[in-house]
Amino acid sequence: MPTDDPQPSDPTTPVDPSTPVEPAHTDDGLDLARQVTRATAGTTPAARRKGPRRTPPPGDVRRGRVSGAHPDDRDPQLLGGEVGRLVDRGGWELQLRIRGVFARWPDLVGDDVAAHCTPESFADGRLVVRTDSTAWATQLTLLTPSVLRRLNEDLGHGTVTILEVLGPHLPTWKKGRRSARDGRGPRDTYG
């Protein structure tokens, strides 16, 4: 029995005339190219100028940013600021300040003291300083509180807790396999 509602015999013919027809899949890839073209339509700068303003999708990282005459984080950055961020991320701030103390040692302790002693190492709040004579080792030991105060003013309170003063590198008098403990070397027989 025939019905009054005609059924389309061709599957590509739309039932609703306002619905666009999608052609069947072809092996030449033109259907994929059409889909990509439709999906990217309006995303080029020229298409955006012509058409209505497109809002970025919710997950877009550019959302809320406005390009303008004022500098923002997309502009080239100054080298000093970038190095500062690198130092912060690496946790190198204290090490760099300590190396700065080593470089500015004469300014911190004075030229006469710096001429006779040099900093050697810093670890766990202990600054090791080597002097060129035992007299200067004694002198620097007496100056330890003022040197510590000056270093902590520059580096931050409690950065340097101990100032270890070492005397000069002296020659050893130990010769051979046997020696007397706490012996004075060849001077112990002249006495």
C-alpha positions as CSV (number, residue, x, y, z in Angstrom):
1,M,0.0,0.0,0.0
2,P,1.5,3.3,-1.1
3,T,1.9,6.1,1.5
4,D,1.5,9.8,0.9
5,D,5.0,10.5,2.4
6,P,7.6,9.9,-0.3
7,Q,10.8,8.1,0.9
8,P,14.0,9.2,-0.8
9,S,15.5,6.5,-2.8
10,D,19.0,8.1,-2.8
11,P,20.7,8.1,0.7
12,T,22.6,11.4,-0.1
13,T,19.3,13.3,-0.7
14,P,18.4,15.1,2.5
15,V,15.1,14.7,4.1
16,D,15.2,18.3,5.2
17,P,16.2,20.8,2.5
18,S,18.0,23.1,5.0
19,T,20.4,20.3,6.1
20,P,23.7,20.2,4.1
21,V,24.5,17.0,2.4
22,E,27.7,15.2,3.2
23,P,29.0,13.3,0.2
24,A,30.0,9.7,0.6
25,H,33.6,8.9,1.5
26,T,36.0,8.8,-1.5
27,D,39.4,7.3,-1.7
28,D,41.1,10.4,-3.2
29,G,41.1,12.3,0.2
30,L,39.1,15.3,-1.0
31,D,36.5,14.6,1.7
32,L,39.1,14.8,4.4
33,A,40.5,18.1,2.9
34,R,37.0,19.5,2.9
35,Q,36.5,18.6,6.5
36,V,39.8,20.2,7.5
37,T,39.0,23.3,5.5
38,R,35.6,23.6,7.2
39,A,37.1,23.1,10.7
40,T,39.8,25.7,10.2
41,A,37.6,28.3,8.4
42,G,37.8,31.6,10.2
43,T,41.0,30.8,12.1
44,T,43.5,32.6,9.8
45,P,44.3,36.2,10.5
46,A,42.7,37.4,7.2
47,A,39.5,35.5,8.0
48,R,39.4,36.9,11.5
49,R,39.6,40.5,10.2
50,K,36.7,39.9,7.9
51,G,34.4,37.9,10.0
52,P,33.0,38.3,13.5
53,R,35.4,38.2,16.4
54,R,36.1,34.6,17.5
55,T,36.5,33.9,21.2
56,P,39.3,31.4,22.1
57,P,38.2,28.0,23.4
58,P,38.0,27.6,27.2
59,G,41.4,25.8,27.5
60,D,43.3,28.2,25.3
61,V,46.4,29.7,27.1
62,R,46.0,33.0,25.2
63,R,42.6,33.7,26.8
64,G,42.4,37.1,28.5
65,R,45.6,38.4,26.9
66,V,45.4,41.5,24.8
67,S,48.1,42.6,22.5
68,G,49.0,46.2,22.7
69,A,51.6,48.8,23.1
70,H,52.6,47.9,26.6
71,P,55.2,45.2,27.3
72,D,54.0,41.7,28.4
73,D,55.6,38.3,28.9
74,R,55.4,37.5,25.2
75,D,57.9,40.3,24.4
76,P,61.7,39.8,24.4
77,Q,62.9,40.0,28.0
78,L,66.0,41.7,29.4
79,L,68.9,39.3,30.1
80,G,69.2,40.4,33.8
81,G,65.6,39.4,34.5
82,E,65.9,36.1,32.8
83,V,69.1,35.3,34.7
84,G,67.4,36.2,37.9
85,R,64.5,33.8,37.2
86,L,67.0,31.1,36.3
87,V,68.9,31.6,39.6
88,D,65.6,31.5,41.5
89,R,64.5,28.3,39.8
90,G,67.9,26.6,40.4
91,G,68.2,27.7,44.0
92,W,71.6,29.2,43.4
93,E,71.1,32.5,45.2
94,L,73.2,31.7,48.3
95,Q,76.0,30.2,46.3
96,L,76.2,33.2,44.1
97,R,76.2,35.6,47.1
98,I,79.0,33.5,48.7
99,R,81.0,33.7,45.4
100,G,80.4,37.4,45.4
101,V,81.9,37.6,48.9
102,F,85.0,35.8,47.7
103,A,85.3,38.3,44.8
104,R,84.7,41.3,47.1
105,W,86.8,40.1,50.0
106,P,89.1,43.2,50.1
107,D,86.0,45.5,50.3
108,L,84.5,43.4,53.1
109,V,87.5,43.0,55.4
110,G,89.8,45.8,54.3
111,D,92.8,45.8,52.0
112,D,95.4,45.2,54.7
113,V,93.7,42.0,56.1
114,A,92.8,40.8,52.5
115,A,96.5,41.1,51.5
116,H,97.4,38.4,54.1
117,C,94.3,36.1,54.1
118,T,92.0,34.6,51.5
119,P,88.7,32.7,51.7
120,E,89.0,29.1,50.6
121,S,85.6,27.4,51.0
122,F,82.1,27.8,52.4
123,A,79.9,24.9,53.4
124,D,77.1,24.6,56.0
125,G,77.7,28.0,57.5
126,R,81.4,27.5,57.9
127,L,83.7,29.9,56.0
128,V,87.3,28.6,55.9
129,V,90.0,31.4,55.5
130,R,93.7,30.7,54.9
131,T,96.3,33.2,56.2
132,D,99.9,33.6,55.0
133,S,101.5,33.6,58.5
134,T,100.7,32.4,62.0
135,A,100.7,36.1,63.2
136,W,97.9,36.9,60.7
137,A,96.0,33.8,61.8
138,T,96.1,35.1,65.3
139,Q,95.1,38.5,64.2
140,L,92.1,37.2,62.2
141,T,91.0,35.0,65.0
142,L,90.8,38.2,67.2
143,L,88.8,39.9,64.4
144,T,86.4,37.0,63.9
145,P,83.3,38.6,65.6
146,S,83.5,41.8,63.5
147,V,84.2,39.9,60.3
148,L,81.2,37.6,61.0
149,R,79.0,40.6,61.7
150,R,80.1,42.3,58.4
151,L,79.6,39.1,56.4
152,N,76.1,38.4,57.8
153,E,75.1,42.0,57.1
154,D,75.9,41.4,53.5
155,L,74.7,37.8,53.1
156,G,71.8,37.7,55.6
157,H,71.6,37.0,59.3
158,G,72.9,33.5,60.2
159,T,74.4,32.7,56.8
160,V,78.0,32.4,58.1
161,T,78.1,31.0,61.6
162,I,81.7,29.8,62.0
163,L,84.9,31.5,60.6
164,E,87.6,28.9,60.6
165,V,91.0,30.4,60.4
166,L,93.9,28.3,59.0
167,G,97.5,29.2,59.1
168,P,99.9,28.9,56.2
169,H,100.8,25.7,54.5
170,L,104.0,24.7,56.2
171,P,106.6,22.1,55.1
172,T,106.5,18.8,56.9
173,W,109.5,17.6,58.8
174,K,108.4,14.0,58.7
175,K,110.9,11.9,56.9
176,G,110.9,8.1,56.6
177,R,108.6,5.6,58.0
178,R,109.2,6.2,61.7
179,S,108.7,9.4,63.6
180,A,108.0,10.6,67.1
181,R,104.5,11.6,67.8
182,D,104.1,15.3,68.5
183,G,107.8,15.6,67.6
184,R,109.2,19.0,66.5
185,G,111.2,17.5,63.7
186,P,115.0,18.2,63.5
187,R,114.7,21.0,66.1
188,D,114.1,18.7,69.0
189,T,117.8,17.8,69.2
190,Y,119.1,21.3,69.4
191,G,117.6,22.1,72.6
